């Protein structure tokens, strides 16, 4: 998986769940700062099946002039 300007991105497949199973490969990804992702990068993520983005930053981690990343960006 190579998506333009997605930093520190990794597949979270294989992580243990509470029920004793593991997360599916290719179902969940995590990435660092998404503010710099290009349109090409978003298109590559969509082509890979990404449909939802969840911004897990705390309010104090978001600069006053920026909005949280929302699913509309995908």
HELIX and SHEET records of a PDB file:
HELIX    1   1 UNK A   39  UNK A   47  1                                   9    
HELIX    2   2 UNK A   59  UNK A   61  5                                   3    
HELIX    3   3 UNK A   71  UNK A   73  5                                   3    
SHEET    1   A 2 UNK A  10  UNK A  11  0                                        
SHEET    2   A 2 UNK A  29  UNK A  30 -1                                        
END                                                                             
